[in-house]
Structures are given as structure tokens and as C-alpha cells.
Amino acid sequence: MSGNIETMNPKRGFLIKKTVLIVDDEEINVEIMSAILADDFYVLTANDGKEALDILLSGDNKIDMVLLDVFMPMDGREVLKVRQENPDIKRIPFIVCTSDKNIEEECFHLGVNDFIKKPYENPDIIVARVKRMIELYEDRSILKEVEREKLTNLYNIEFFKKYAMQFDANFKDLPKDMISISINRFRLINELYGRAFGDKILLAVASKLGKCISNCNGLVGKDAGSTFVIYCEHHDDYEILPIKLQEAMKEVVNDIHVSFRIGVYPFVDPSLDKDIVVGRTKTTADSLINEPTKTIAIFNEEKQTKTLHKEELIEAFPSALEEGQFKLYFQPKYSTHGDKPAFTSAEVLIRWISPKFGFVSPGEFISLFEENGLIGKLDAYIMEKAAGYMRSWKDRFGLCVPLSINLSRIDIYRPNLVEEIINYADSNGIPRDKYFIEVTESAFVEDAKEVIPVIDRIRQAGFKIEIDDFGSGYSSFGALADLPFDVLKIDMQFIRAMDKNPKVKDIIKMIINLSKVFEATTVAEGVETKEQYDFLKENGCDIIQGYYLSKPLPINDFEELIEKELAK
């Protein structure tokens, strides 16, 4: 080894002198090249290919460049072939020094980076070319470190998406699929067996996916956590993929079961942003989290549209509530006692009128907000708003119109629910027995031990309790004995079916008679025809609501109705 301590290169700024290995069996050539490079590099020498490989494979020295002669014992081409198979050597740039131009093509096929012509002529050009080649390889090495995920050496997600775009550009007419693969319960695996074991699984998956993708056009990347992504030419069947992954698991785990969820987005539109495609594919895979018997899910555009719409509704909820987009509607209730139906009260309904989405059906957002925990805020808004209207009517008309307000089963578990309801009534000066709370029969029955004490506390506080949708199939009539209630609402499905099935009329009669046993008021909802009204009136149903008498009314129309009723 020769050379002295390097001064910093003003162009490149090397802080450490680079090491060049000169491989040549002609001593004069070695001496000339060493002299040329000695001021700028550390120089190592080898007399043939075997000695060069011994130096390269030993790892004793960090070699930054190899200058290789071709014609010598164990010639340069044999060294290049070994280089092709060894990743540690392959990262080092090779320049072939030769006077034979006919050898250049063969050497290029063996991965040579550049050539220097013998005999050596301009030393400055040789130094400049060696420096430039080292710079290029260092830049490429740095880029590789940035673009690769550290553990698996797969593309990280950002570079994966960039290369996916290049893939589209290079193979424009090739139909392509995006695939997302996640390991189920991977966090639990890490906690139970340690991070090193989890890393072992990740490496096995990365290796197997790399081998799978090597058989077709495509690329593999690593997303966050235990998620991998593939972008490849389209295939009709991916059932082989989980089989291959299980094969990889057998090589690293014994009795531990490792399962996967795989989302496939077939025939990706190349004009779509890759963030969107990757996100949709992962969402498709995550749809299997609660379906342990399934491994593969295929992206569905219609289902995705619905999912995105739900997410938009959830995101829009806070501002919609703040801006008053939720409107209270009132469905009048009428007593059947007397010659003509007499207005008695109303059920509060909620409508969402959105500037962005238009009219959003309650059937669409109520269950969604129950699933996402937003229903409590909506119900609180409804109860407070309803109590405010009741106070306003009391002040304007000298009349407290009773209102029935639906309570979500999710709300029942709120710790301060009873106190909140009491506050809504008392702070507005509303008699508690005019403020009805509707609870579905299913909510009563599904968790009776938790629900019944809460509802009983509300009733004991002076509020009226209505059992909504009674008879919908959740409980027996005998269960009524344990439920605290004042009003029994017949499920509207019975009302709709009564004209087609005579037996349904008998069931309705039984419910009405049963209600009388418990000294409860009977309400029938969904009444749409005179025939239905007449049957219910004749059989003792106390209160009717439905389109036959009135559709749900917005606040202005409902207040007009109150004024008309008072004027009679």
C-alpha cells in the first residue's frame, strides 16, 4: 500500500482517502498506475485474479475501486464472474485496464463500469475518472440506503410509489395489480416472542415476496408495521400467495400460527395517485381483520365508494353539528278516543340537510354514528334542542306539547345520562312527565342487566318511557313484566303487514290487550290508510301516528299545526 494523507478534495470533499485496488500481473503497469494514483488514494495491489479475490473477500480493507487487467493468470473475466454473484463485491465499481478493444463488449456484459486504455497516457484524466466513478457509486449507495427499508432491504413506501409510477411509464399497456399483505396480530407476536423473532418473520416474508415477484414484472415494497406492498402485472388468481407465505413461515416458526390478510386491487388505473391506490388496497386487506376464515379480499369500487362516503360523513359531523345542519322534525301523534283524531303530542325525528351531501338519510348516519361513538353527541343535541322548543311553545302558546325522543342503546351506557336528561327538562321548566324517552325493545333485551336499571332511574325521576318497535322479535311477551315502561309502540312492520295477513291483526290485538294489562298506553306508528286507522281505533289502540294523519313536519310547519289546534 502506498500514498500519503489526502488533502480535502475541493470539488468532492472526501474526508477519508479512498482505497483503490490495482490488479495486474505486469509489474511495470502496477508501478505506473500506483504512481499516478498515490497522491489522491490509498493503493493496494494484486498480481492476479486469485490474489485480488482474496483481498476483496477477506473484508480486511474497504475497497472503493478496482482497476483490473484482463489477461493474466486467473484472468479478469473470472474475477468479474465472481463479482456478479457476490453482493459485497458487486457494490464496488470496476474499471478494466486494457489495450484490447475487442474485449470491451464481453466485459460490459460482465458488469464493468468503465475502461482505461493501455498504455497509460494522461495521469490527470485517469485520476479524474477514478474519482468520478467512486462518486457515482457512493451517490448510488446513499440513494439505496435512503430508498430501502433498513431491515428487509425492500423499497420503503415512498420510493415504492415512485418506482411504481416508473413501472407504469415503462409498461404502459401492461395491466397491473396492487397488493397489500399484512401479518395478523403482529404486535402481539412481538410482545409474546420478542422483537428479534418478529424481525425474523418479516425477513422471511420479504424474501418470499421477492422470490415470487422475480417470476413476473413488478416490484415489492415495505409499508409501516408489518405491511408489505406489491405492484405487478395482472394475475387472475392470487390463491397461491398465502400458500407461499405459509411455506416461508414453516422455515422460521415451529408451533406458532402466523396468518395474513391480503388485499388485491386488480387492473389499477395508472392515472390514479399511488397514495390513493395503496390506501385503498390496504383498506381492502384490513376489511378482513374481523374475518379470520378469509385471507384474500378483492377491492370493490362500489364498496369503496360507500366506505369513503361513510368516512366523509364522520369527518363532516363536528362542523355539521356546530353549523346546525341537523334539523329536528316532528311527527304528530293523534288520540283515537273521540269522534275525530285529536292531536296530543309528537315524536322527534332528526334530519341532516348538508350543503355538501344534500339530504342524508337517518338510516345512513344513525347506525354509522352508533358504530363510531358519535351518537352520544347527536342525541345530546336532539334532547337539548327539543327541550328548548318545548320551553318556547310553553312561552308562546301557554301549552307544553309532549315530545318523544329516541335514545340510542349506546347512550344508555353513558355514566351521566340520567343527570343530563333531568337537566334538559328542569333547566327549561318542562314537566318531566311531558318529556318521553323512547328505547327500542332490542336495547332493553340485549343487555337487560345494564339497561333496565338505567331506564328505571329515568322513569323514577318522573319521565315517561316508551318501548319502541315492540313485537319485532327480540323478546317474549312475558319479558314485559321486568321492563319499566309507560307506552308500548307497536312495530310498524305489523301495521304494514296487517292488510295482507289476517293473523297479523290477531297479533296486534294481543299487543293492545297486553298493554292494557300493564296499564300502558298503546301507540301504532306507520299508519298510512283509513282502513288501518279504523281497525286500530276499533280494537282499542290509544294513539296513532303516520302519514295517514300527518307526515313529519319541520319546525315552522309544526308550530303552525299547534296554532291551528289551539284555534279549534
C-alpha positions as semicolon CSV with decimal commas, in nm:
position;residue;x (nm);y (nm);z (nm)
1;M;0,000;0,000;0,000
2;S;0,134;0,344;-0,088
3;G;0,027;0,708;-0,074
4;N;0,004;0,984;0,182
5;I;-0,271;1,156;0,381
6;E;-0,517;1,319;0,143
7;T;-0,593;1,687;0,149
8;M;-0,965;1,755;0,112
9;N;-1,078;1,748;-0,247
10;P;-1,230;2,093;-0,316
11;K;-1,486;1,951;-0,558
12;R;-1,593;1,633;-0,380
13;G;-1,479;1,700;-0,026
14;F;-1,357;1,347;0,064
15;L;-1,287;1,341;0,437
16;I;-1,117;1,000;0,420
17;K;-0,879;0,893;0,146
18;K;-1,033;0,626;-0,076
19;T;-0,868;0,291;-0,140
20;V;-0,803;0,160;-0,492
21;L;-0,703;-0,199;-0,568
22;I;-0,480;-0,238;-0,876
23;V;-0,486;-0,591;-1,023
24;D;-0,223;-0,662;-1,292
25;D;0,044;-0,930;-1,348
26;E;0,276;-0,681;-1,525
27;E;0,487;-0,513;-1,256
28;I;0,561;-0,208;-1,470
29;N;0,188;-0,141;-1,518
30;V;0,130;-0,170;-1,145
31;E;0,412;0,076;-1,071
32;I;0,292;0,330;-1,328
33;M;-0,072;0,320;-1,209
34;S;0,034;0,333;-0,843
35;A;0,243;0,642;-0,912
36;I;-0,050;0,809;-1,091
37;L;-0,292;0,746;-0,803
38;A;-0,066;0,766;-0,499
39;D;-0,121;1,134;-0,421
40;D;-0,501;1,102;-0,418
41;F;-0,571;0,747;-0,300
42;Y;-0,452;0,465;-0,082
43;V;-0,330;0,196;-0,321
44;L;-0,340;-0,182;-0,278
45;T;-0,201;-0,420;-0,541
46;A;-0,258;-0,780;-0,652
47;N;-0,065;-0,980;-0,912
48;D;-0,353;-1,195;-1,041
49;G;-0,725;-1,264;-1,010
50;K;-0,692;-1,508;-0,723
51;E;-0,494;-1,267;-0,507
52;A;-0,744;-0,992;-0,591
53;L;-1,039;-1,208;-0,479
54;D;-0,857;-1,298;-0,158
55;I;-0,824;-0,927;-0,077
56;L;-1,181;-0,845;-0,180
57;L;-1,343;-1,136;0,006
58;S;-1,136;-1,106;0,325
59;G;-1,306;-0,781;0,428
60;D;-0,984;-0,659;0,586
61;N;-0,985;-0,346;0,372
62;K;-1,268;-0,127;0,248
63;I;-1,206;-0,121;-0,126
64;D;-1,362;0,177;-0,306
65;M;-1,244;0,097;-0,660
66;V;-1,082;-0,189;-0,854
67;L;-0,860;-0,131;-1,160
68;L;-0,850;-0,470;-1,331
69;D;-0,631;-0,616;-1,602
70;V;-0,796;-0,885;-1,815
71;F;-0,515;-1,107;-1,943
72;M;-0,330;-1,266;-1,651
73;P;-0,332;-1,591;-1,451
74;M;-0,695;-1,635;-1,338
75;D;-0,781;-1,351;-1,570
76;G;-1,004;-1,053;-1,507
77;R;-1,313;-1,212;-1,662
78;E;-1,315;-1,482;-1,393
79;V;-1,297;-1,213;-1,127
80;L;-1,591;-1,033;-1,287
81;K;-1,797;-1,352;-1,289
82;V;-1,737;-1,398;-0,915
83;R;-1,831;-1,032;-0,866
84;Q;-2,165;-1,089;-1,037
85;E;-2,258;-1,349;-0,776
86;N;-2,132;-1,169;-0,467
87;P;-2,329;-0,863;-0,345
88;D;-2,041;-0,739;-0,126
89;I;-1,807;-0,718;-0,425
90;K;-2,079;-0,610;-0,667
91;R;-2,117;-0,281;-0,480
92;I;-1,757;-0,187;-0,576
93;P;-1,704;-0,016;-0,916
94;F;-1,462;-0,193;-1,157
95;I;-1,261;-0,029;-1,434
96;V;-1,086;-0,260;-1,679
97;C;-0,740;-0,151;-1,796
98;T;-0,673;-0,298;-2,142
99;S;-0,523;-0,233;-2,482
100;D;-0,762;-0,480;-2,650
101;K;-1,080;-0,303;-2,768
102;N;-1,230;-0,639;-2,871
103;I;-1,265;-0,740;-2,507
104;E;-1,478;-0,439;-2,410
105;E;-1,819;-0,577;-2,513
106;E;-1,767;-0,900;-2,320
107;C;-1,657;-0,707;-2,012
108;F;-1,958;-0,475;-2,031
109;H;-2,184;-0,782;-2,018
110;L;-1,996;-0,888;-1,705
111;G;-2,079;-0,559;-1,532
112;V;-1,769;-0,345;-1,590
113;N;-1,828;0,024;-1,523
114;D;-1,559;0,184;-1,740
115;F;-1,233;0,129;-1,934
116;I;-0,886;0,287;-1,924
117;K;-0,671;0,238;-2,229
118;K;-0,319;0,098;-2,207
119;P;-0,054;0,229;-2,232
120;Y;-0,145;0,495;-1,975
121;E;-0,121;0,845;-2,118
122;N;-0,278;1,139;-1,930
123;P;-0,248;1,087;-1,549
124;D;-0,488;1,371;-1,464
125;I;-0,766;1,218;-1,673
126;I;-0,713;0,878;-1,508
127;V;-0,734;1,032;-1,159
128;A;-1,044;1,230;-1,257
129;R;-1,218;0,920;-1,400
130;V;-1,143;0,712;-1,092
131;K;-1,272;0,987;-0,863
132;R;-1,585;1,035;-1,070
133;M;-1,666;0,664;-1,071
134;I;-1,625;0,643;-0,693
135;E;-1,851;0,948;-0,654
136;L;-2,121;0,792;-0,871
137;Y;-2,114;0,468;-0,676
138;E;-2,121;0,649;-0,343
139;D;-2,422;0,853;-0,455
140;R;-2,595;0,536;-0,568
141;S;-2,512;0,366;-0,239
142;I;-2,651;0,660;-0,039
143;L;-2,965;0,660;-0,252
144;K;-3,005;0,288;-0,194
145;E;-2,983;0,338;0,181
146;V;-3,248;0,612;0,164
147;E;-3,486;0,423;-0,065
148;R;-3,465;0,089;0,116
149;E;-3,631;-0,017;0,438
150;K;-3,347;-0,097;0,677
151;L;-3,446;-0,444;0,800
152;T;-3,584;-0,607;0,484
153;N;-3,389;-0,407;0,222
154;L;-3,716;-0,364;0,031
155;Y;-3,820;-0,028;-0,112
156;N;-3,970;0,193;0,155
157;I;-4,323;0,305;0,077
158;E;-4,233;0,646;-0,067
159;F;-3,979;0,510;-0,313
160;F;-4,205;0,214;-0,387
161;K;-4,472;0,456;-0,509
162;K;-4,217;0,647;-0,719
163;Y;-4,091;0,329;-0,883
164;A;-4,449;0,216;-0,936
165;M;-4,502;0,531;-1,141
166;Q;-4,189;0,448;-1,344
167;F;-4,326;0,097;-1,390
168;D;-4,642;0,248;-1,537
169;A;-4,438;0,465;-1,772
170;N;-4,220;0,176;-1,891
171;F;-4,504;-0,074;-1,934
172;K;-4,796;0,141;-2,043
173;D;-5,002;-0,137;-2,200
174;L;-4,948;-0,391;-1,922
175;P;-5,248;-0,435;-1,688
176;K;-5,132;-0,415;-1,328
177;D;-5,246;-0,505;-0,977
178;M;-5,164;-0,354;-0,639
179;I;-5,143;-0,597;-0,346
180;S;-5,123;-0,528;0,027
181;I;-5,009;-0,803;0,265
182;S;-5,027;-0,762;0,642
183;I;-4,943;-1,006;0,919
184;N;-5,234;-1,059;1,156
185;R;-5,174;-0,982;1,525
186;F;-4,811;-0,892;1,456
187;R;-4,791;-0,661;1,756
188;L;-4,899;-0,947;1,979
189;I;-4,634;-1,172;1,822
190;N;-4,370;-0,912;1,906
191;E;-4,494;-0,882;2,263
192;L;-4,510;-1,258;2,322
193;Y;-4,192;-1,371;2,148
194;G;-3,975;-1,061;2,125
195;R;-3,872;-0,814;1,856
196;A;-3,596;-1,039;1,721
197;F;-3,848;-1,313;1,650
198;G;-4,081;-1,064;1,481
199;D;-3,792;-0,939;1,265
200;K;-3,723;-1,298;1,164
201;I;-4,079;-1,331;1,036
202;L;-4,058;-1,000;0,847
203;L;-3,736;-1,109;0,677
204;A;-3,888;-1,443;0,577
205;V;-4,192;-1,268;0,424
206;A;-3,971;-1,017;0,242
207;S;-3,755;-1,295;0,100
208;K;-4,053;-1,500;-0,018
209;L;-4,225;-1,200;-0,177
210;G;-3,901;-1,109;-0,354
211;K;-3,881;-1,458;-0,500
212;C;-4,247;-1,453;-0,603
213;I;-4,214;-1,120;-0,780
214;S;-3,893;-1,225;-0,957
215;N;-4,106;-1,453;-1,173
216;C;-4,309;-1,165;-1,317
217;N;-4,287;-0,795;-1,392
218;G;-4,324;-0,597;-1,070
219;L;-4,173;-0,463;-0,752
220;V;-4,206;-0,518;-0,377
221;G;-4,206;-0,258;-0,101
222;K;-4,239;-0,233;0,275
223;D;-4,504;-0,014;0,432
224;A;-4,536;0,069;0,800
225;G;-4,552;-0,201;1,066
226;S;-4,600;-0,549;0,923
227;T;-4,743;-0,443;0,589
228;F;-4,586;-0,522;0,251
229;V;-4,694;-0,396;-0,092
230;I;-4,659;-0,541;-0,440
231;Y;-4,718;-0,373;-0,774
232;C;-4,706;-0,620;-1,060
233;E;-4,854;-0,734;-1,387
234;H;-5,212;-0,856;-1,352
235;H;-5,287;-1,213;-1,243
236;D;-5,629;-1,375;-1,231
237;D;-5,564;-1,580;-0,919
238;Y;-5,363;-1,495;-0,608
239;E;-5,460;-1,802;-0,405
240;I;-5,102;-1,928;-0,437
241;L;-4,972;-1,625;-0,244
242;P;-5,090;-1,726;0,107
243;I;-4,964;-2,079;0,038
244;K;-4,618;-1,943;-0,046
245;L;-4,622;-1,724;0,264
246;Q;-4,709;-2,020;0,483
247;E;-4,417;-2,208;0,329
248;A;-4,191;-1,922;0,435
249;M;-4,333;-1,937;0,788
250;K;-4,254;-2,307;0,822
251;E;-3,889;-2,222;0,774
252;V;-3,877;-1,980;1,071
253;V;-4,151;-2,080;1,319
254;N;-4,245;-2,408;1,479
255;D;-4,580;-2,430;1,653
256;I;-4,671;-2,061;1,624
257;H;-4,952;-1,989;1,380
258;V;-4,890;-1,685;1,163
259;S;-5,172;-1,571;0,936
260;F;-5,208;-1,297;0,678
261;R;-5,465;-1,063;0,533
262;I;-5,421;-0,982;0,166
263;G;-5,594;-0,705;-0,028
264;V;-5,586;-0,707;-0,407
265;Y;-5,669;-0,405;-0,623
266;P;-5,688;-0,551;-0,977
267;F;-5,647;-0,352;-1,300
268;V;-5,518;-0,035;-1,137
269;D;-5,590;0,283;-1,329
270;P;-5,237;0,426;-1,385
271;S;-5,373;0,781;-1,373
272;L;-5,477;0,734;-1,009
273;D;-5,244;0,877;-0,747
274;K;-5,041;0,592;-0,597
275;D;-5,122;0,715;-0,244
276;I;-5,488;0,652;-0,320
277;V;-5,423;0,309;-0,473
278;V;-5,204;0,193;-0,184
279;G;-5,456;0,328;0,069
280;R;-5,749;0,154;-0,096
281;T;-5,559;-0,173;-0,120
282;K;-5,464;-0,162;0,248
283;T;-5,823;-0,079;0,344
284;T;-5,934;-0,381;0,141
285;A;-5,689;-0,603;0,331
286;D;-5,794;-0,454;0,665
287;S;-6,157;-0,541;0,591
288;L;-6,054;-0,899;0,681
289;I;-5,946;-0,813;1,037
290;N;-6,270;-0,947;1,182
291;E;-6,299;-1,236;0,935
292;P;-6,040;-1,492;1,050
293;T;-6,151;-1,755;0,799
294;K;-6,069;-1,534;0,500
295;T;-5,723;-1,446;0,371
296;I;-5,782;-1,255;0,045
297;A;-6,018;-0,966;-0,029
298;I;-6,062;-0,807;-0,372
299;F;-6,109;-0,432;-0,399
300;N;-6,464;-0,339;-0,491
301;E;-6,524;0,007;-0,636
302;E;-6,884;0,031;-0,518
303;K;-6,797;-0,086;-0,167
304;Q;-6,502;0,151;-0,158
305;T;-6,724;0,441;-0,262
306;K;-6,958;0,362;0,025
307;T;-6,669;0,333;0,269
308;L;-6,525;0,666;0,159
309;H;-6,867;0,827;0,185
310;K;-6,901;0,699;0,541
311;E;-6,562;0,842;0,626
312;E;-6,666;1,174;0,477
313;L;-6,983;1,176;0,686
314;I;-6,786;1,103;1,003
315;E;-6,538;1,377;0,920
316;A;-6,818;1,623;0,845
317;F;-7,010;1,551;1,167
318;P;-6,848;1,806;1,404
319;S;-6,892;2,102;1,171
320;A;-7,242;1,985;1,073
321;L;-7,343;1,981;1,439
322;E;-7,187;2,321;1,503
323;E;-7,348;2,477;1,195
324;G;-7,696;2,343;1,275
325;Q;-7,721;2,118;0,968
326;F;-7,914;1,867;1,180
327;K;-8,280;1,967;1,184
328;L;-8,549;1,845;1,419
329;Y;-8,869;1,723;1,254
330;F;-9,188;1,639;1,442
331;Q;-9,433;1,360;1,360
332;P;-9,766;1,447;1,520
333;K;-9,946;1,185;1,729
334;Y;-10,326;1,166;1,750
335;S;-10,558;1,017;2,005
336;T;-10,824;0,776;1,874
337;H;-11,059;0,847;2,165
338;G;-11,343;1,058;2,029
339;D;-11,522;1,106;1,702
340;K;-11,219;1,254;1,529
341;P;-10,845;1,209;1,573
342;A;-10,720;1,459;1,833
343;F;-10,367;1,599;1,830
344;T;-10,187;1,502;2,153
345;S;-9,808;1,506;2,110
346;A;-9,527;1,431;1,865
347;E;-9,223;1,214;1,808
348;V;-8,895;1,397;1,744
349;L;-8,709;1,286;1,432
350;I;-8,372;1,406;1,307
351;R;-8,284;1,508;0,953
352;W;-7,942;1,600;0,816
353;I;-7,953;1,866;0,546
354;S;-7,593;1,902;0,429
355;P;-7,466;2,172;0,187
356;K;-7,224;1,912;0,050
357;F;-7,420;1,584;0,060
358;G;-7,776;1,713;0,038
359;F;-8,035;1,515;0,234
360;V;-7,862;1,237;0,430
361;S;-8,097;0,958;0,531
362;P;-8,120;0,881;0,905
363;G;-8,092;0,515;0,809
364;E;-7,748;0,600;0,673
365;F;-7,600;0,813;0,951
366;I;-7,766;0,689;1,273
367;S;-7,612;0,339;1,262
368;L;-7,282;0,487;1,139
369;F;-7,262;0,725;1,434
370;E;-7,353;0,443;1,671
371;E;-7,061;0,240;1,536
372;N;-6,818;0,531;1,571
373;G;-6,928;0,664;1,908
374;L;-7,066;0,994;1,773
375;I;-7,429;0,915;1,850
376;G;-7,400;1,044;2,207
377;K;-7,322;1,397;2,089
378;L;-7,606;1,385;1,836
379;D;-7,858;1,259;2,091
380;A;-7,748;1,526;2,338
381;Y;-7,803;1,787;2,065
382;I;-8,152;1,648;1,992
383;M;-8,257;1,631;2,357
384;E;-8,133;1,981;2,433
385;K;-8,289;2,124;2,117
386;A;-8,622;1,950;2,182
387;A;-8,633;2,080;2,539
388;G;-8,565;2,432;2,408
389;Y;-8,856;2,408;2,163
390;M;-9,089;2,284;2,440
391;R;-8,997;2,584;2,653
392;S;-9,054;2,816;2,354
393;W;-9,404;2,672;2,290
394;K;-9,487;2,698;2,655
395;D;-9,392;3,066;2,649
396;R;-9,566;3,141;2,315
397;F;-9,877;2,925;2,337
398;G;-9,915;2,861;2,708
399;L;-9,902;2,492;2,621
400;C;-9,643;2,220;2,690
401;V;-9,657;1,985;2,391
402;P;-9,529;1,641;2,495
403;L;-9,239;1,511;2,284
404;S;-9,097;1,162;2,245
405;I;-8,720;1,146;2,194
406;N;-8,537;0,836;2,075
407;L;-8,247;0,723;2,292
408;S;-7,972;0,519;2,127
409;R;-7,874;0,198;2,300
410;I;-7,517;0,332;2,301
411;D;-7,625;0,631;2,509
412;I;-7,759;0,412;2,787
413;Y;-7,403;0,332;2,892
414;R;-7,306;0,697;2,937
415;P;-7,237;0,748;3,309
416;N;-7,413;1,088;3,342
417;L;-7,709;1,017;3,113
418;V;-7,982;1,040;3,378
419;E;-7,847;1,367;3,517
420;E;-7,825;1,513;3,164
421;I;-8,190;1,427;3,087
422;I;-8,303;1,577;3,417
423;N;-8,108;1,894;3,339
424;Y;-8,261;1,931;2,990
425;A;-8,612;1,923;3,138
426;D;-8,561;2,117;3,460
427;S;-8,345;2,395;3,316
428;N;-8,620;2,468;3,063
429;G;-8,906;2,446;3,313
430;I;-9,059;2,142;3,142
431;P;-9,273;1,896;3,339
432;R;-9,080;1,570;3,333
433;D;-9,390;1,365;3,250
434;K;-9,418;1,557;2,921
435;Y;-9,068;1,452;2,816
436;F;-9,090;1,097;2,681
437;I;-8,784;0,876;2,628
438;E;-8,812;0,609;2,357
439;V;-8,599;0,295;2,387
440;T;-8,616;0,011;2,136
441;E;-8,725;-0,331;2,256
442;S;-8,393;-0,476;2,135
443;A;-8,196;-0,230;2,353
444;F;-8,393;-0,345;2,657
445;V;-8,340;-0,713;2,593
446;E;-7,983;-0,741;2,457
447;D;-7,819;-0,629;2,783
448;A;-8,106;-0,621;3,030
449;K;-7,888;-0,622;3,342
450;E;-7,717;-0,300;3,237
451;V;-8,005;-0,127;3,059
452;I;-8,305;-0,184;3,284
453;P;-8,156;-0,014;3,596
454;V;-8,069;0,297;3,393
455;I;-8,412;0,320;3,231
456;D;-8,577;0,256;3,566
457;R;-8,382;0,551;3,716
458;I;-8,504;0,776;3,433
459;R;-8,862;0,662;3,494
460;Q;-8,833;0,702;3,870
461;A;-8,716;1,059;3,805
462;G;-9,060;1,131;3,655
463;F;-9,002;1,082;3,281
464;K;-9,222;0,862;3,063
465;I;-9,065;0,558;2,899
466;E;-9,178;0,423;2,562
467;I;-9,083;0,080;2,430
468;D;-9,029;0,134;2,058
469;D;-9,065;-0,132;1,786
470;F;-9,236;-0,376;2,020
471;G;-9,301;-0,719;1,869
472;S;-9,009;-0,708;1,629
473;G;-8,898;-1,047;1,753
474;Y;-8,643;-0,983;2,024
475;S;-8,838;-1,083;2,334
476;S;-9,139;-1,274;2,454
477;F;-9,450;-1,106;2,588
478;G;-9,360;-1,246;2,929
479;A;-9,045;-1,032;2,936
480;L;-9,260;-0,719;2,967
481;A;-9,312;-0,792;3,334
482;D;-8,949;-0,696;3,405
483;L;-8,939;-0,379;3,194
484;P;-9,010;-0,027;3,325
485;F;-9,236;0,144;3,069
486;D;-9,542;0,364;3,024
487;V;-9,604;0,338;2,648
488;L;-9,592;0,041;2,412
489;K;-9,531;0,123;2,045
490;I;-9,639;-0,146;1,801
491;D;-9,368;-0,216;1,544
492;M;-9,469;-0,059;1,212
493;Q;-9,394;-0,383;1,026
494;F;-9,712;-0,526;1,182
495;I;-9,912;-0,228;1,057
496;R;-9,777;-0,269;0,704
497;A;-9,847;-0,643;0,702
498;M;-10,194;-0,641;0,858
499;D;-10,379;-0,593;0,529
500;K;-10,209;-0,894;0,369
501;N;-10,211;-1,138;0,657
502;P;-10,517;-1,178;0,886
503;K;-10,301;-1,342;1,155
504;V;-10,107;-1,017;1,195
505;K;-10,429;-0,844;1,301
506;D;-10,465;-1,102;1,577
507;I;-10,111;-1,027;1,696
508;I;-10,187;-0,655;1,702
509;K;-10,500;-0,721;1,911
510;M;-10,289;-0,927;2,154
511;I;-10,035;-0,644;2,190
512;I;-10,309;-0,387;2,256
513;N;-10,474;-0,610;2,517
514;L;-10,137;-0,687;2,676
515;S;-10,064;-0,317;2,701
516;K;-10,389;-0,267;2,892
517;V;-10,284;-0,537;3,139
518;F;-9,980;-0,326;3,221
519;E;-10,189;-0,005;3,227
520;A;-9,973;0,130;2,945
521;T;-10,069;0,349;2,651
522;T;-10,057;0,181;2,308
523;V;-9,917;0,368;2,009
524;A;-9,925;0,249;1,648
525;E;-9,675;0,406;1,410
526;G;-9,663;0,391;1,032
527;V;-10,037;0,419;0,984
528;E;-10,100;0,511;0,621
529;T;-10,461;0,422;0,535
530;K;-10,810;0,479;0,672
531;E;-10,861;0,104;0,696
532;Q;-10,559;0,069;0,923
533;Y;-10,673;0,362;1,135
534;D;-11,026;0,225;1,171
535;F;-10,903;-0,123;1,272
536;L;-10,668;0,017;1,536
537;K;-10,930;0,253;1,677
538;E;-11,193;-0,024;1,693
539;N;-10,952;-0,253;1,882
540;G;-10,853;0,000;2,145
541;C;-10,520;0,141;2,025
542;D;-10,482;0,472;2,208
543;I;-10,259;0,681;1,981
544;I;-10,186;0,683;1,607
545;Q;-9,901;0,834;1,410
546;G;-9,821;0,805;1,042
547;Y;-9,874;0,958;0,700
548;Y;-10,249;0,896;0,712
549;L;-10,277;1,178;0,966
550;S;-9,955;1,374;0,913
551;K;-9,607;1,339;0,770
552;P;-9,311;1,454;0,982
553;L;-9,308;1,833;0,989
554;P;-9,022;2,085;1,007
555;I;-9,032;2,330;1,295
556;N;-9,225;2,609;1,119
557;D;-9,498;2,376;0,989
558;F;-9,528;2,204;1,325
559;E;-9,573;2,534;1,505
560;E;-9,846;2,625;1,254
561;L;-10,014;2,295;1,342
562;I;-10,002;2,384;1,713
563;E;-10,161;2,722;1,640
564;K;-10,438;2,559;1,433
565;E;-10,510;2,307;1,706
566;L;-10,532;2,583;1,965
567;A;-10,771;2,778;1,742
568;K;-11,024;2,494;1,727
